[in-house]
């Protein structure tokens, strides 16, 4: 497939689902955000309530990512065989059960177990919503629609920390997880008001065991490895950002917890703006070139964040600015890396989408985990992981994705 000629895909006779279907897909895609961002302002209070250290509380994010990454590998083949809606619905039930378990937890190890269950359910919504977009759109059009959905979905992490901060102020951190139970039930109802996107004649009839074994075949494709690497390193940095900024901003720089969502929201605004710009750029330059630009920008912003975190240059805002720029590169990397990964495997969209998500969120395990492991009471571990992630994005782009034509 010629990576820079994909604008021709705009002429394909794609389906045109209505706004309601796209709204439900946006909600499904946002489950990773609402499951984590909503309780970020409550993390210091959770640590105090459960008598846990900073590192232990940060592992509630890592535990979530373990379930989120591994679960996708199972949901992908299930959806390719039985359809998207059944798989997503089953996942939402698990999400509701896990959220209730989190709300009832009385120690961090128990919380981590229920976070894994919660994640096993939430990952079906995120991974398969991408596959549903691929069912409906192709090529550059798919990249455009993913950017649109990510832009809409970005409202959730923008609002999430603000809402979470207010819930903590008015009730408790447990109320946040009861709210997630309600969100899961409402989404389950909405799911069954939209049509199935994978017709029976397009499903993969092979046994699930064989479908799972075929992941090894996919990982032999160098071009696919490149897209997985770019997205994976970005997610490692983004989940380091998610795990580390509450303590860097609130504990180290003494920024008010109730206003934490305002600083976190700056990065989300950057993501939204970059996704809007990405819709125009992919038509003009192709998704591979825009992905390269995003990788270069991620490396530059990441290294700036590392220097600022190590030396304390500029205080709070000296750290906020490069983290804002790093987060903004998500708008140029996520949709385009997913589109590139799916482009060569139209009949295995569920499995490839699941593998993409597993690598992305699996990398997030290391990103958030390293921030917790190296926690020393300063922003330095956060800055170091962000810098390493940016460098990894660019190396994956340059070393693994074959260069066809000119960059």
N, C-alpha and C positions, 0 to 999 in steps of 0.2 A: 504493500500500500504506500503510495507516495505521500509523505507526511505534510507536504506544503501545498498539495493540490486538493486538500480536503474541502475547500470552499465549494467545490462542485456538488458536494453532498446536499447543499441547500436546495437543489432541484429535485431531490428525491420525494416521492409521494408519501410523506409522513402522515400519520394520524394527527388530528388536531383535537386533543381532549379539552374539555371545558375548564373554566377557571376553578370550579369546585374540585375537580380531580387533581389539578395542580396544587391547590391549597392543601388537600389531604396528603399528597406526596411531600410537600414542604414540612408538614407537621411530623410525618414519619421520619424524614431526614433529620429533624431537629432533636430526636430522642437522645442522642449522645450528649447534646448540649444541656438540655433541661435536666438530665440525670445527674449532672455534675455542677454546672454553673450556678444552679439555684442554691446549693448549700455551701458554696465557697465562703461567703461572709461568716458562716456559722462554724467554720473549721476551728478557729482558736477557742471558741466557746465549747465546742464538742470535746476538744482535748481536755479542757478544765472539768467538764461534766463527767467524762469517762475516765478521768485520772490517767491520761495518756500523754506521751511526749509529742513534740511537733512531728518528728519522723514517723511515729506510729499513725498519727492522724493522716499524714500524707499518703501512707500505704493504703488507705481506704480508696484512694484514686487508682493506685496501682492494681489493687485487687479487682476493682471494677474493669480495668483494662484487660486483665487476664481473661475474665469471662467474655468480655466484648470481642476480643481478637479471636479466641479459639471457637466461640460459638458460631461465628460467621462461616467458618469452614464447613460446618454441618448444615446450616440453613440454606447455603447456596445450592448444593445439589438437591436438597429436598424441594426447593422452589422450582428448579429446572424440571423435576419429575412430576410434582403434584400441583404446581401453580403457585403464584406469588401470594395470593390472598390467604390461603390456608396457613402457609408458613408464617406470615406476618402476624396473623391472628393468634397462633399458638405462642409466638414470642411475646405478644402483648400480655397474655395471661401470666406468663412467667414474670414479666416486668412488674405486674401488680402485686404478685405474691412476694417478690423480692423487696419491693418498696415498703410493704407492710412489715416485713421482717426487720428492715433497717430502722423503722420507726420504733420498734419494740426492743431493740438491742440495748443491753446494759453494759457492754464492754466493747473495746475496739476489735478483738479477734472475731467476735460474733458479728459485728457490723461488717467486717471484711467478707465473711462468708455470704451474708445476705446481699452484699454489693455484687459479688460474683453472680449470684442467682439473678439479681436485677439486670445485670449486664447481659447475661445469656439471653434474656428476653428482648432487651432494647436493641441488641445488635441486629436482630432480624429486621426490624423496621428500617434501620439506617442502610444496611447492605442491600436489601431488596428494593428499597425505594430507588436506588441508583439503577438497579437492573430493570425496574419498571420504566424508568426514563429511557433506557436503552431499548426496551420493547417498543416504545412509541416514537423514538427519534433516532437519527443516525448521523454520523460524521460531525461536521462543524455545528450542525443544528443541535446535536446532542450536547456539545460543549456549551452552546448558548443557553439551552434550557437548564443545564446543571448550574450554570452561573446564576440564572434567574432564581432557581429554587434555593440556592445557597444564600443569595442576597436576602430573600424573604425569610429563610430559616435563621439568618444571622440576627434577626430581631430577638430571638429567644435568648441567646447568651447576652445580648445587650440589656434585655429587661430582667433576665434571670437573677443576677447578683443584686440588683436593686430590690426586686420583690423579696428575694431571700433575706436581705438585710432587714427589711421591714417586718417580715414574719418573725425573725429572731427577736427583734425589738418588742414586738407586741405579744408573741406567744413563746415558742421555744424552737430549738433546732429539730425536734421530732415532728413538729407540725409541717415542716418542709416535705418530709417523706410521705405524710398522709396526703398532702396536696398531690404528690406524684401518683399515688394510688388513684385519685380522682381523674387525673390527666390520662392515665393508662386506660381506665374504663371508658372515658369519653372517646378516646382515639379508637378503641376497639369497636365502638358503635359506628363511628364515622367510616372505618375501613369497609364495613359491609354495606355501605351505601354507594360505593364506586365499583365499576366493573373489573373483572379479572383482565390483566394486560397480556398474559401469556396463553394463547389459544392452545387447546388440547393437541392439535396437529403439530405444534412447534415445541412440544415438551420432549425432554430427553428420557427415553424409556429404559436406559441401562440401570442395573441395580445400584443402590446407593454405595455399596462397598466399592464397586468398580469406579464409580464417579469420584469417590474420595481419593482413590489411588491415582487418579488422573491428575491430581494436583502436582505430582512429581513431573509429569510431562509438561505442564504449563511453566514450571520453574526452569525448564531447559531453554526457554525462549529468551534470548538476550535482550531484545527490545522490551519485552514485558518486564524483565528484571529492572531495566532502567527506570521505567515509569513507577514500578513499585518502590524503588530506592528513593526517588525524588520525593514522592508522597510520604514515604515512611520516615525519612529524616525530618521533613517538615513537621509531621505529627509528633515526633520525639521532642522537638523544640516547643511546639504548642502546648503539649501536656506538661512540660517542665514549666511553662508560663502559667498554666492553670494551677499546678501544685505549688509553685514557688511564690507567686505574686501576693497571695494573702498574707504570708509571713513577712515578705520583703516590704510591702507597703504598710501593713497594719502594725506588725510587731517591731520591725527595724526602724521604719521611718515614722511610726506613730500616726499614720493617717487614720481618721475615724472609720471604724468598721461599717457604720451605716452608710458611708459615702464611698466605700470601696468600689461599688458597682459603677460609679462614674468614671474612675480610672480604667477599670476593666473594660468598660463600654467604649473607650477610645479605640482600642484595638478592633472591636467589633465593627465600629463605624468605618475604620480603615479597610476591613475585609469587605464590607458592603460596597464601598466606593470602588475598590479594586475589581470586584466581580462585575459591577456595572461597566467599567472600562474594558474588562476582558471580553464582554459580549461584542464590542466593536473591534477589538484588536484581533480576535481569532479569525474574523472574516477577512481582515486585511492582510494578516501575516501568517495565518495557520497556527494551530495550537502548539506545535513543537517549538516554534520560535518564541512565542509568548512564554512558554514553559522555561525556556533557557533564560529569558529576561528575569523571570521570577526567581530562578535559582541564583543568579548573580546577585540580585537584590537581597535575597535571604542571607547569603553569605556575608555581604557587606554590613547589613543591619545586625546580624548575629555577632560578628566580631566587634562592632561598636558597643553592643550590649555587654560583651565580656569585659572589655576595657573599662567601661563605666562601672560595672559591678565590682571589679577588682580594686579599683582605686577610689571609688566613691565620688567620681567626677560629676559635678553638677547636682549632687544630692538626689532627692527623689525624682525630680524632672530629668536629671541626667540619665536615669535608668528608664523612665517612662517613655521618652521619645524613641530610643532605638527599639524598645520592645513593641511600640506602636508600629514602627516600620516593618519589623519582622513579622508581626501578626498580619499586616496588610498584604504581604506577599502570598498569603493563603488564597487570595482572590485570583492570582495568576497561576497558582500551582495545582490546587486541588481538582478543579473541574477539568483542566487540561490533562493532568496525569491520569485521571480516571477515564477520560475519553480515549486517550492513547492506549491504555491498557485494554479497553473493551473493543477497540476498533477491529482487531484481527480475529476476534472470537465471537461473532454475532450469535452463534447457536449455543454458546456456553456462557451467556451473559451473567447468569446467576452465580456460577462457580467463579468466574473471573472477578466479578464484583465482590464476592465474599473473600476471595484471596487478597484482593486489593485492600479491603477493609481490615482483614486480619493482620496484614503487614503494617498498615498505618497505625492501627491501635495497639498492635503488639510492640511497635516501636515506641508508642506512647508509654508502655509499661517501663521501658528503660529510661525514657526521658524523665517521667515523674519519679520513678524509683531512684534514679541517681541523685535527684535533687534532695530526696528524703535521706538517702544513704550518706551523702556528703554534707548534710545540713550542719552548719556551724554557727547559726545565729546571724549570718550576714547574707547579702544577696549574691555573693560570689559563686556558690554552686549553681544558682539559677543562670547567671551570666555565662558560666563555663559551658553548661549543657546547650544553651542557645547558640553559642558560637560554634560548637562542634556540629550541631545540627545543620546550621547554614552551610558550613564547609561540605558536609555530606551530601546536601542537595545538589550542589554544583558538580561534585565529583561523580555522582550517579548519572547526571545528565551528560557529562562529557565523556565518561569512560564506558558506559553501558548502552546508550542509545545510538545505534549506527547513524552516521551522518550521511544523509542523502541530499544532494543539492547543496545549497549554501545556507548557512545559519542566518 
